[in-house]
Amino acid sequence: MNRAKGKRGLNRRPGKGAIDQCWLTLRKAADSGDVIAAAKLIELDYMLSVSHERQEVRA
């Protein structure tokens, strides 16, 4: 599939507020016993830690 030219922001990282809101929503669901939300929370944590490590290497 070809990339759409001229459309900026399609692959842009979400803002800190959006990430925090997603984190809180998943955390509440995981605390209620939702296993899928717990898995997504782990996945989000991993993605953020890998992203943070890449930023440290670039600096």
DSSP file (Angstrom, degrees, kcal/mol; ACC not computed):
  #  RESIDUE AA STRUCTURE BP1 BP2  ACC     N-H-->O    O-->H-N    N-H-->O    O-->H-N    TCO  KAPPA ALPHA  PHI   PSI    X-CA   Y-CA   Z-CA
    1    1 A M              0   0    0      0, 0.0     2,-0.2     0, 0.0     0, 0.0   0.000 360.0 360.0 360.0 129.6    0.0    0.0    0.0
    2    2 A N        -     0   0    0      1,-0.1     2,-0.2     3,-0.0     3,-0.0  -0.474 360.0-110.0 -79.8 149.1    1.4    3.4   -1.0
    3    3 A R        -     0   0    0     -2,-0.2     2,-0.6     1,-0.1    -1,-0.1  -0.525  31.9-112.6 -75.0 144.0    1.7    6.2    1.4
    4    4 A A    >   -     0   0    0     -2,-0.2     3,-0.8     3,-0.1     2,-0.2  -0.679  34.5-137.1 -77.2 121.6   -0.7    9.1    0.8
    5    5 A K  T 3  S+     0   0    0     -2,-0.6     3,-0.1     1,-0.2    -1,-0.0  -0.553  79.6  21.8 -82.7 144.5    1.4   12.1   -0.2
    6    6 A G  T 3  S+     0   0    0     -2,-0.2     2,-0.9     1,-0.2    -1,-0.2   0.421  88.8 113.8  85.6  -2.0    0.8   15.5    1.3
    7    7 A K    X   -     0   0    0     -3,-0.8     3,-0.7     2,-0.0     2,-0.2  -0.836  49.0-168.5-105.7  99.0   -1.1   14.3    4.4
    8    8 A R  T 3   +     0   0    0     -2,-0.9    -3,-0.0     1,-0.2     0, 0.0  -0.534  61.0  33.3 -85.6 151.0    1.0   15.1    7.3
    9    9 A G  T >  S+     0   0    0     -2,-0.2     3,-0.6     1,-0.0    -1,-0.2   0.453  74.2 116.4  91.7   0.3    0.4   13.8   10.8
   10   10 A L  T <  S+     0   0    0     -3,-0.7    -2,-0.1     1,-0.2    -1,-0.0   0.867  89.7  30.5 -70.4 -33.7   -0.9   10.4    9.9
   11   11 A N  T 3  S+     0   0    0      2,-0.1    -1,-0.2     3,-0.0     2,-0.1   0.152  92.3 130.2-108.3  17.7    2.0    8.7   11.6
   12   12 A R    <   -     0   0    0     -3,-0.6     3,-0.1     1,-0.1    -4,-0.0  -0.445  65.0-107.1 -75.0 145.5    2.6   11.3   14.3
   13   13 A R        -     0   0    0     -2,-0.1    -1,-0.1     1,-0.1    -2,-0.1  -0.467  39.6-107.5 -69.6 139.3    2.9   10.2   17.9
   14   14 A P        -     0   0    0      0, 0.0    -1,-0.1     0, 0.0     5,-0.0  -0.273  41.8 -95.8 -65.3 156.5   -0.1   11.1   20.0
   15   15 A G     >  -     0   0    0      1,-0.1     4,-2.1    -3,-0.1     5,-0.2  -0.163  31.7-105.3 -70.2 165.8    0.3   13.9   22.5
   16   16 A K  H  > S+     0   0    0      1,-0.2     4,-2.6     2,-0.2     5,-0.2   0.865 119.7  54.5 -61.1 -37.7    1.1   13.4   26.2
   17   17 A G  H  > S+     0   0    0      2,-0.2     4,-2.3     1,-0.2    -1,-0.2   0.898 108.6  47.8 -63.8 -40.9   -2.4   14.2   27.2
   18   18 A A  H  > S+     0   0    0      2,-0.2     4,-2.2     1,-0.2    -1,-0.2   0.896 112.9  48.5 -67.2 -39.7   -3.9   11.5   24.9
   19   19 A I  H  X S+     0   0    0     -4,-2.1     4,-2.5     2,-0.2    -2,-0.2   0.918 111.8  49.4 -65.8 -43.2   -1.4    9.0   26.2
   20   20 A D  H  X S+     0   0    0     -4,-2.6     4,-2.4     2,-0.2    -2,-0.2   0.899 111.1  49.6 -62.5 -40.7   -2.2    9.8   29.8
   21   21 A Q  H  X S+     0   0    0     -4,-2.3     4,-2.3     2,-0.2    -1,-0.2   0.912 112.0  47.6 -65.6 -42.2   -5.9    9.5   29.2
   22   22 A C  H  X S+     0   0    0     -4,-2.2     4,-2.6     1,-0.2     5,-0.2   0.908 110.9  52.6 -63.3 -41.6   -5.5    6.2   27.5
   23   23 A W  H  X S+     0   0    0     -4,-2.5     4,-2.5     1,-0.2    -2,-0.2   0.921 110.5  47.0 -59.9 -45.9   -3.3    5.0   30.4
   24   24 A L  H  X S+     0   0    0     -4,-2.4     4,-2.4     2,-0.2    -1,-0.2   0.907 112.1  49.8 -64.9 -41.9   -5.9    6.0   33.0
   25   25 A T  H  X S+     0   0    0     -4,-2.3     4,-2.0     1,-0.2    -2,-0.2   0.931 114.3  44.3 -62.6 -46.0   -8.7    4.3   31.1
   26   26 A L  H  X S+     0   0    0     -4,-2.6     4,-2.7     1,-0.2    -1,-0.2   0.882 111.8  54.1 -66.0 -37.6   -6.8    1.1   30.7
   27   27 A R  H  X S+     0   0    0     -4,-2.5     4,-2.4    -5,-0.2    -2,-0.2   0.912 108.7  48.0 -64.1 -43.0   -5.6    1.2   34.3
   28   28 A K  H  X S+     0   0    0     -4,-2.4     4,-1.2     2,-0.2    -1,-0.2   0.913 114.0  46.8 -63.9 -42.2   -9.2    1.5   35.6
   29   29 A A  H  <>S+     0   0    0     -4,-2.0     5,-2.3     1,-0.2     4,-0.3   0.899 112.5  49.7 -66.9 -40.2  -10.4   -1.3   33.4
   30   30 A A  H ><5S+     0   0    0     -4,-2.7     3,-1.3     1,-0.2    -2,-0.2   0.886 108.0  53.6 -66.4 -38.0   -7.4   -3.5   34.5
   31   31 A D  H 3<5S+     0   0    0     -4,-2.4    -1,-0.2     1,-0.3    -2,-0.2   0.790 104.5  56.7 -65.2 -26.7   -8.1   -2.8   38.1
   32   32 A S  T 3<5S-     0   0    0     -4,-1.2    -1,-0.3    -3,-0.2    -2,-0.2   0.514 129.9 -95.4 -82.0  -5.0  -11.7   -4.0   37.6
   33   33 A G  T < 5S+     0   0    0     -3,-1.3     2,-0.8    -4,-0.3    -3,-0.2   0.545  71.1 151.2 105.9   9.1  -10.4   -7.3   36.3
   34   34 A D     >< -     0   0    0     -5,-2.3     4,-1.7     1,-0.2    -1,-0.3  -0.650  25.7-168.1 -77.8 111.5  -10.3   -6.8   32.5
   35   35 A V  H  > S+     0   0    0     -2,-0.8     4,-2.1     2,-0.2    -1,-0.2   0.870  85.0  53.3 -69.8 -37.7   -7.5   -9.0   31.3
   36   36 A I  H  > S+     0   0    0      1,-0.2     4,-2.4     2,-0.2    -1,-0.2   0.905 108.4  50.2 -65.6 -40.5   -7.4   -7.5   27.8
   37   37 A A  H  > S+     0   0    0      1,-0.2     4,-2.2     2,-0.2    -1,-0.2   0.882 108.9  52.7 -64.2 -37.4   -7.0   -4.0   29.3
   38   38 A A  H  X S+     0   0    0     -4,-1.7     4,-2.0     2,-0.2    -2,-0.2   0.904 109.5  48.7 -63.6 -40.7   -4.2   -5.3   31.4
   39   39 A A  H  X S+     0   0    0     -4,-2.1     4,-2.3     1,-0.2    -2,-0.2   0.909 111.6  48.9 -65.5 -41.5   -2.5   -6.7   28.3
   40   40 A K  H  X S+     0   0    0     -4,-2.4     4,-2.7     2,-0.2    -2,-0.2   0.862 108.8  54.2 -65.4 -35.3   -2.9   -3.4   26.5
   41   41 A L  H  X S+     0   0    0     -4,-2.2     4,-2.3     2,-0.2    -2,-0.2   0.904 109.3  47.3 -64.6 -41.9   -1.5   -1.6   29.5
   42   42 A I  H  X S+     0   0    0     -4,-2.0     4,-2.3     2,-0.2    -2,-0.2   0.911 112.5  50.0 -64.1 -42.4    1.6   -3.7   29.4
   43   43 A E  H  X S+     0   0    0     -4,-2.3     4,-2.5     2,-0.2    -2,-0.2   0.912 111.2  48.4 -63.2 -43.1    1.9   -3.2   25.6
   44   44 A L  H  X S+     0   0    0     -4,-2.7     4,-2.4     2,-0.2    -2,-0.2   0.907 110.8  51.2 -63.5 -42.6    1.5    0.6   26.0
   45   45 A D  H  X S+     0   0    0     -4,-2.3     4,-2.1     1,-0.2    -2,-0.2   0.907 111.4  48.0 -60.9 -42.7    4.2    0.6   28.8
   46   46 A Y  H  X S+     0   0    0     -4,-2.3     4,-2.4     2,-0.2     5,-0.2   0.926 111.3  49.6 -64.8 -45.3    6.6   -1.4   26.6
   47   47 A M  H  X S+     0   0    0     -4,-2.5     4,-2.2     1,-0.2    -2,-0.2   0.896 112.4  47.8 -62.8 -39.9    6.0    0.9   23.6
   48   48 A L  H  X S+     0   0    0     -4,-2.4     4,-2.3     2,-0.2    -1,-0.2   0.878 111.6  49.8 -69.1 -37.0    6.6    4.0   25.7
   49   49 A S  H  X S+     0   0    0     -4,-2.1     4,-2.1     2,-0.2    -2,-0.2   0.896 112.2  47.4 -69.6 -38.5    9.8    2.6   27.3
   50   50 A V  H  X S+     0   0    0     -4,-2.4     4,-2.1     2,-0.2    -2,-0.2   0.913 112.7  49.7 -66.2 -42.0   11.2    1.7   23.9
   51   51 A S  H  X S+     0   0    0     -4,-2.2     4,-1.8    -5,-0.2    -2,-0.2   0.898 110.6  50.0 -62.5 -41.1   10.3    5.1   22.5
   52   52 A H  H  X S+     0   0    0     -4,-2.3     4,-1.8     1,-0.2    -1,-0.2   0.893 109.1  51.8 -65.6 -40.0   12.0    6.7   25.5
   53   53 A E  H  X S+     0   0    0     -4,-2.1     4,-1.9     1,-0.2    -1,-0.2   0.888 108.1  51.9 -64.2 -39.3   15.2    4.6   25.0
   54   54 A R  H  X S+     0   0    0     -4,-2.1     4,-1.8     1,-0.2    -1,-0.2   0.884 107.8  51.8 -64.8 -38.2   15.4    5.7   21.4
   55   55 A Q  H  X S+     0   0    0     -4,-1.8     4,-1.4     1,-0.2    -1,-0.2   0.869 108.6  51.1 -67.0 -35.6   15.1    9.3   22.4
   56   56 A E  H  < S+     0   0    0     -4,-1.8    -1,-0.2     1,-0.2    -2,-0.2   0.875 108.5  51.6 -68.1 -36.9   18.0    8.9   24.8
   57   57 A V  H  < S+     0   0    0     -4,-1.9    -2,-0.2     1,-0.2    -1,-0.2   0.885 109.2  50.5 -67.2 -38.4   20.2    7.3   22.2
   58   58 A R  H  <        0   0    0     -4,-1.8    -1,-0.2     1,-0.2    -2,-0.2   0.820 360.0 360.0 -68.5 -31.0   19.6   10.2   19.8
   59   59 A A     <        0   0    0     -4,-1.4    -1,-0.2    -5,-0.1    -2,-0.2   0.480 360.0 360.0 -75.5 360.0   20.5   12.8   22.4
